[in-house]
Amino acid sequence: MIHSQEEKVVVMIVPQVTTATTAGGDEITGVVDCKGWDYLKVISINDTPSAGEYPIGDLTLGEGTASTAGSFTTIAALTINNTATAETSLLNFQQLVDLRGRKRYMGVSALASGQTGTIAAIGILSRGDIHANSAATAGAAQRKLA
């Protein structure tokens, strides 16, 4: 058995472009329902096309009892400050959460810095009560195994 077969992938933030006209401090958010899952890995991808720019400042992860953006309590240990990581290449940030004992919904938040770039985030849920044995339960349009 391939253990990654038992994971569900959820798009938390669809790819979005931030530009110099995007106000610094604008919040880009995404939510995932974690009911029935033990672990969550959030992978945020931050493209910085120009030297010294960082289109996303802080990346935070929070928990809440409702799926409403802005109603989450930030998990301080999982905050990533991206302003110290100004690069010219694709950046991959990971936040790993043990969901046992946490609230049902997890929300990711990225603060725009007012610089040009792209942000996207996916959540990978694992070790669930629900067996992800089909494309639909795995969060995929199609799923191939070999």
ZASELUM-487392 format. One line per field, with one value per residue: residue in one letter; x negated, y negated, z negated of N, C-alpha, C in turn; chain. Coordinates in nm, 2 decimals, always signed. Example, Ala and Ser with C-alpha at 12.3 -4.5 7.8 and 13.67 -1.06 7.14 Angstrom:
<pts>
residu A_S $
n.c1 -1.32_-1.28 $
n.c2 +0.57_+0.22 $
n.c3 -0.78_-0.71 $
ca.c1 -1.23_-1.37 $
ca.c2 +0.45_+0.11 $
ca.c3 -0.78_-0.71 $
c.c1 -1.32_-1.29 $
c.c2 +0.33_+0.00 $
c.c3 -0.78_-0.79 $
chaine A_A $
</pts>
This chain:
<pts>
residu M_I_H_S_Q_E_E_K_V_V_V_M_I_V_P_Q_V_T_T_A_T_T_A_G_G_D_E_I_T_G_V_V_D_C_K_G_W_D_Y_L_K_V_I_S_I_N_D_T_P_S_A_G_E_Y_P_I_G_D_L_T_L_G_E_G_T_A_S_T_A_G_S_F_T_T_I_A_A_L_T_I_N_N_T_A_T_A_E_T_S_L_L_N_F_Q_Q_L_V_D_L_R_G_R_K_R_Y_M_G_V_S_A_L_A_S_G_Q_T_G_T_I_A_A_I_G_I_L_S_R_G_D_I_H_A_N_S_A_A_T_A_G_A_A_Q_R_K_L_A $
n.c1 -0.08_-0.05_-0.12_-0.06_+0.17_+0.38_+0.43_+0.57_+0.60_+0.63_+0.72_+0.62_+0.56_+0.61_+0.40_+0.28_+0.21_+0.01_-0.04_-0.24_-0.04_+0.13_+0.24_+0.02_+0.06_+0.31_+0.52_+0.49_+0.67_+0.75_+0.94_+0.98_+1.16_+1.11_+1.23_+1.23_+0.97_+0.62_+0.38_+0.23_+0.07_-0.03_-0.12_-0.26_-0.32_-0.53_-0.60_-0.87_-0.95_-1.12_-1.44_-1.51_-1.25_-0.95_-0.65_-0.47_-0.42_-0.39_-0.30_-0.03_+0.12_+0.43_+0.68_+1.03_+1.38_+1.57_+1.61_+1.56_+1.37_+1.13_+1.22_+1.04_+0.82_+0.49_+0.21_-0.06_-0.32_-0.33_-0.36_-0.51_-0.75_-0.80_-0.94_-1.21_-1.31_-1.38_-1.41_-1.50_-1.37_-1.14_-0.96_-0.90_-0.69_-0.63_-0.38_-0.32_-0.08_+0.05_+0.35_+0.51_+0.70_+0.73_+0.92_+1.20_+1.18_+0.92_+0.73_+0.55_+0.35_+0.22_+0.03_+0.03_-0.25_-0.27_-0.42_-0.53_-0.42_-0.34_-0.11_-0.01_+0.16_+0.18_+0.35_+0.27_+0.43_+0.40_+0.40_+0.67_+1.02_+1.18_+1.14_+0.94_+1.00_+1.07_+1.08_+1.24_+1.27_+1.01_+0.97_+0.92_+0.95_+0.89_+0.73_+0.45_+0.29_-0.01 $
n.c2 +0.12_-0.22_-0.48_-0.75_-0.74_-0.77_-1.03_-1.36_-1.63_-1.97_-2.28_-2.57_-2.84_-2.98_-3.02_-3.35_-3.67_-3.92_-4.27_-4.57_-4.76_-4.63_-4.67_-4.70_-4.48_-4.39_-4.11_-3.77_-3.49_-3.15_-2.85_-2.53_-2.24_-2.03_-1.81_-1.48_-1.42_-1.37_-1.50_-1.79_-1.94_-2.24_-2.39_-2.66_-2.85_-3.09_-3.31_-3.51_-3.73_-3.94_-4.07_-4.10_-4.14_-4.06_-3.94_-3.85_-3.90_-3.82_-3.48_-3.31_-3.07_-2.96_-2.85_-2.76_-2.75_-2.79_-2.83_-3.09_-3.34_-3.54_-3.47_-3.32_-3.19_-3.27_-3.05_-3.09_-2.97_-2.87_-3.08_-3.24_-3.46_-3.62_-3.84_-3.84_-3.68_-3.76_-3.68_-3.56_-3.35_-3.07_-3.02_-2.79_-2.73_-2.55_-2.45_-2.25_-2.06_-1.90_-1.79_-1.67_-1.75_-2.01_-2.28_-2.25_-2.38_-2.51_-2.80_-2.96_-3.25_-3.51_-3.80_-4.06_-4.24_-4.46_-4.43_-4.29_-3.96_-3.61_-3.41_-3.10_-2.83_-2.50_-2.25_-1.95_-1.68_-1.42_-1.08_-1.00_-0.95_-0.90_-0.71_-0.79_-0.68_-0.72_-0.95_-1.17_-1.16_-1.21_-1.46_-1.53_-1.59_-1.39_-1.08_-0.88_-0.57_-0.38 $
n.c3 +0.00_+0.08_-0.13_-0.09_+0.05_-0.13_-0.17_-0.16_+0.07_+0.06_+0.21_+0.07_+0.10_+0.41_+0.69_+0.69_+0.81_+0.68_+0.69_+0.74_+0.69_+0.52_+0.21_-0.07_-0.34_-0.27_-0.31_-0.21_-0.21_-0.31_-0.38_-0.55_-0.61_-0.87_-0.99_-1.10_-1.04_-1.12_-1.08_-0.93_-0.66_-0.54_-0.24_-0.12_+0.17_+0.30_+0.53_+0.63_+0.85_+0.90_+0.80_+0.46_+0.38_+0.19_+0.22_+0.04_-0.30_-0.62_-0.69_-0.82_-1.03_-1.16_-1.39_-1.42_-1.51_-1.32_-0.96_-0.88_-0.74_-0.91_-1.16_-1.31_-1.55_-1.58_-1.55_-1.71_-1.70_-1.44_-1.27_-0.99_-0.90_-0.61_-0.52_-0.56_-0.37_-0.11_+0.22_+0.55_+0.66_+0.67_+0.37_+0.11_-0.15_-0.45_-0.68_-0.95_-1.12_-1.40_-1.43_-1.63_-1.91_-1.83_-1.69_-1.45_-1.20_-0.99_-0.91_-0.66_-0.62_-0.43_-0.42_-0.20_-0.07_+0.09_+0.31_+0.63_+0.73_+0.68_+0.51_+0.36_+0.20_+0.07_-0.12_-0.28_-0.40_-0.63_-0.76_-0.82_-0.93_-0.73_-0.44_-0.18_+0.09_+0.35_+0.63_+0.57_+0.29_+0.23_+0.30_+0.56_+0.92_+1.10_+1.05_+1.05_+1.02_+0.99 $
ca.c1 +0.00_-0.12_-0.05_-0.01_+0.31_+0.47_+0.42_+0.66_+0.54_+0.73_+0.66_+0.66_+0.55_+0.59_+0.29_+0.32_+0.10_+0.01_-0.12_-0.28_+0.08_+0.19_+0.20_-0.05_+0.15_+0.43_+0.51_+0.53_+0.70_+0.81_+0.99_+1.00_+1.24_+1.02_+1.30_+1.20_+0.83_+0.53_+0.26_+0.24_-0.05_+0.00_-0.23_-0.24_-0.42_-0.54_-0.69_-0.92_-1.01_-1.22_-1.54_-1.48_-1.10_-0.88_-0.52_-0.39_-0.49_-0.36_-0.21_+0.01_+0.22_+0.51_+0.79_+1.16_+1.50_+1.65_+1.52_+1.55_+1.23_+1.12_+1.26_+0.95_+0.72_+0.36_+0.12_-0.18_-0.43_-0.33_-0.37_-0.63_-0.77_-0.87_-1.02_-1.35_-1.34_-1.37_-1.48_-1.45_-1.33_-1.02_-0.98_-0.80_-0.69_-0.55_-0.34_-0.28_+0.01_+0.11_+0.49_+0.57_+0.71_+0.75_+1.06_+1.24_+1.13_+0.79_+0.73_+0.42_+0.36_+0.10_+0.05_-0.04_-0.35_-0.27_-0.52_-0.48_-0.45_-0.22_-0.09_+0.09_+0.14_+0.26_+0.34_+0.27_+0.48_+0.36_+0.44_+0.81_+1.12_+1.23_+1.04_+0.93_+0.98_+1.12_+1.04_+1.33_+1.24_+0.87_+0.97_+0.87_+1.04_+0.86_+0.63_+0.39_+0.20_-0.09 $
ca.c2 +0.00_-0.35_-0.55_-0.88_-0.71_-0.80_-1.18_-1.45_-1.75_-2.08_-2.41_-2.67_-2.97_-2.96_-3.11_-3.49_-3.77_-4.05_-4.37_-4.69_-4.83_-4.56_-4.74_-4.62_-4.46_-4.32_-3.97_-3.67_-3.38_-3.02_-2.77_-2.39_-2.16_-1.92_-1.71_-1.34_-1.40_-1.39_-1.59_-1.89_-2.01_-2.35_-2.43_-2.79_-2.88_-3.23_-3.34_-3.64_-3.74_-4.05_-4.07_-4.17_-4.16_-3.95_-3.98_-3.81_-3.92_-3.71_-3.37_-3.27_-2.96_-2.97_-2.75_-2.82_-2.66_-2.82_-2.85_-3.23_-3.41_-3.64_-3.43_-3.22_-3.23_-3.24_-2.96_-3.17_-2.88_-2.84_-3.21_-3.25_-3.60_-3.61_-3.96_-3.81_-3.58_-3.82_-3.60_-3.57_-3.21_-3.02_-2.98_-2.69_-2.73_-2.44_-2.45_-2.12_-2.07_-1.79_-1.84_-1.62_-1.85_-2.14_-2.31_-2.19_-2.46_-2.58_-2.90_-3.02_-3.39_-3.57_-3.94_-4.12_-4.34_-4.57_-4.41_-4.20_-3.82_-3.52_-3.32_-2.99_-2.74_-2.38_-2.17_-1.80_-1.62_-1.28_-0.99_-1.03_-0.85_-0.88_-0.66_-0.86_-0.57_-0.76_-1.08_-1.26_-1.17_-1.25_-1.60_-1.54_-1.58_-1.26_-1.01_-0.76_-0.49_-0.28 $
ca.c3 +0.00_+0.08_-0.24_-0.04_+0.10_-0.23_-0.19_-0.08_+0.10_+0.06_+0.25_-0.03_+0.17_+0.55_+0.73_+0.70_+0.83_+0.60_+0.77_+0.66_+0.66_+0.41_+0.08_-0.17_-0.45_-0.23_-0.35_-0.12_-0.30_-0.27_-0.49_-0.52_-0.72_-0.91_-1.06_-1.07_-1.00_-1.24_-1.05_-0.81_-0.61_-0.45_-0.16_-0.05_+0.27_+0.31_+0.64_+0.62_+0.98_+0.90_+0.69_+0.34_+0.35_+0.12_+0.23_-0.08_-0.43_-0.72_-0.66_-0.95_-1.04_-1.27_-1.41_-1.46_-1.51_-1.20_-0.84_-0.84_-0.74_-1.01_-1.29_-1.35_-1.65_-1.52_-1.62_-1.70_-1.66_-1.30_-1.19_-0.91_-0.85_-0.48_-0.48_-0.58_-0.27_+0.03_+0.32_+0.69_+0.70_+0.61_+0.23_+0.06_-0.30_-0.50_-0.82_-0.99_-1.23_-1.46_-1.45_-1.75_-2.01_-1.77_-1.64_-1.33_-1.08_-0.99_-0.81_-0.63_-0.59_-0.37_-0.41_-0.08_-0.11_+0.19_+0.41_+0.73_+0.71_+0.69_+0.39_+0.37_+0.09_+0.06_-0.24_-0.27_-0.52_-0.64_-0.87_-0.84_-0.95_-0.59_-0.36_-0.05_+0.18_+0.48_+0.67_+0.50_+0.14_+0.22_+0.34_+0.70_+1.03_+1.15_+0.97_+1.12_+0.93_+1.06 $
c.c1 -0.09_-0.05_+0.00_+0.13_+0.41_+0.47_+0.53_+0.60_+0.65_+0.66_+0.71_+0.66_+0.52_+0.48_+0.34_+0.20_+0.12_-0.08_-0.16_-0.16_+0.16_+0.15_+0.13_+0.05_+0.28_+0.41_+0.57_+0.55_+0.76_+0.84_+1.00_+1.07_+1.16_+1.09_+1.27_+1.06_+0.74_+0.42_+0.30_+0.11_+0.00_-0.13_-0.19_-0.35_-0.41_-0.65_-0.74_-1.01_-1.12_-1.32_-1.50_-1.34_-1.05_-0.73_-0.43_-0.48_-0.47_-0.27_-0.16_+0.11_+0.30_+0.62_+0.92_+1.27_+1.59_+1.55_+1.51_+1.41_+1.24_+1.16_+1.17_+0.85_+0.58_+0.28_-0.02_-0.31_-0.44_-0.33_-0.51_-0.64_-0.86_-0.95_-1.17_-1.40_-1.32_-1.46_-1.43_-1.40_-1.20_-1.05_-0.86_-0.81_-0.59_-0.51_-0.27_-0.20_+0.06_+0.25_+0.56_+0.58_+0.73_+0.89_+1.08_+1.18_+1.00_+0.79_+0.59_+0.44_+0.22_+0.12_-0.03_-0.13_-0.34_-0.37_-0.47_-0.52_-0.32_-0.22_+0.01_+0.06_+0.23_+0.25_+0.35_+0.31_+0.44_+0.41_+0.59_+0.90_+1.19_+1.12_+1.05_+0.90_+1.04_+1.07_+1.11_+1.29_+1.09_+0.86_+0.92_+0.97_+1.02_+0.74_+0.58_+0.29_+0.12_-0.18 $
c.c2 -0.12_-0.44_-0.69_-0.86_-0.76_-0.95_-1.25_-1.58_-1.86_-2.21_-2.51_-2.81_-2.94_-3.06_-3.26_-3.58_-3.89_-4.14_-4.48_-4.78_-4.76_-4.62_-4.65_-4.60_-4.39_-4.17_-3.88_-3.54_-3.26_-2.94_-2.62_-2.33_-2.04_-1.81_-1.57_-1.32_-1.43_-1.49_-1.68_-1.94_-2.12_-2.39_-2.56_-2.82_-3.02_-3.26_-3.48_-3.67_-3.84_-4.04_-4.15_-4.19_-4.04_-3.99_-3.94_-3.83_-3.80_-3.60_-3.31_-3.15_-2.97_-2.87_-2.82_-2.71_-2.68_-2.85_-2.99_-3.29_-3.52_-3.60_-3.33_-3.28_-3.18_-3.15_-3.02_-3.09_-2.85_-2.97_-3.21_-3.40_-3.59_-3.73_-3.94_-3.72_-3.64_-3.75_-3.62_-3.44_-3.18_-2.97_-2.89_-2.69_-2.62_-2.47_-2.32_-2.12_-1.93_-1.83_-1.78_-1.72_-1.99_-2.16_-2.26_-2.25_-2.52_-2.68_-2.95_-3.16_-3.44_-3.72_-3.99_-4.23_-4.46_-4.56_-4.30_-4.06_-3.74_-3.44_-3.22_-2.90_-2.62_-2.32_-2.02_-1.74_-1.47_-1.21_-1.02_-0.91_-0.81_-0.83_-0.73_-0.76_-0.60_-0.90_-1.18_-1.27_-1.21_-1.40_-1.62_-1.53_-1.44_-1.21_-0.89_-0.70_-0.40_-0.20 $
c.c3 +0.00_-0.02_-0.19_+0.03_+0.00_-0.27_-0.11_-0.06_+0.12_+0.11_+0.14_+0.03_+0.32_+0.59_+0.75_+0.72_+0.74_+0.69_+0.68_+0.62_+0.55_+0.28_-0.01_-0.29_-0.41_-0.26_-0.24_-0.21_-0.24_-0.39_-0.45_-0.64_-0.75_-0.99_-1.01_-1.03_-1.12_-1.21_-0.93_-0.78_-0.51_-0.38_-0.09_+0.04_+0.30_+0.42_+0.63_+0.75_+0.99_+0.78_+0.58_+0.30_+0.28_+0.12_+0.11_-0.20_-0.52_-0.66_-0.80_-0.93_-1.17_-1.28_-1.45_-1.45_-1.40_-1.08_-0.80_-0.85_-0.84_-1.15_-1.36_-1.46_-1.59_-1.61_-1.60_-1.65_-1.51_-1.21_-1.12_-0.86_-0.73_-0.45_-0.49_-0.47_-0.13_+0.12_+0.46_+0.74_+0.63_+0.46_+0.19_-0.09_-0.34_-0.65_-0.85_-1.12_-1.28_-1.50_-1.57_-1.86_-1.96_-1.73_-1.50_-1.20_-1.10_-0.88_-0.79_-0.58_-0.54_-0.36_-0.29_-0.13_-0.02_+0.30_+0.51_+0.70_+0.72_+0.56_+0.42_+0.25_+0.10_-0.08_-0.21_-0.40_-0.52_-0.77_-0.91_-0.87_-0.82_-0.50_-0.22_+0.06_+0.32_+0.51_+0.59_+0.35_+0.12_+0.26_+0.48_+0.80_+1.10_+1.06_+1.03_+1.02_+1.02_+0.97 $
chaine A_A_A_A_A_A_A_A_A_A_A_A_A_A_A_A_A_A_A_A_A_A_A_A_A_A_A_A_A_A_A_A_A_A_A_A_A_A_A_A_A_A_A_A_A_A_A_A_A_A_A_A_A_A_A_A_A_A_A_A_A_A_A_A_A_A_A_A_A_A_A_A_A_A_A_A_A_A_A_A_A_A_A_A_A_A_A_A_A_A_A_A_A_A_A_A_A_A_A_A_A_A_A_A_A_A_A_A_A_A_A_A_A_A_A_A_A_A_A_A_A_A_A_A_A_A_A_A_A_A_A_A_A_A_A_A_A_A_A_A_A_A_A_A_A_A $
</pts>
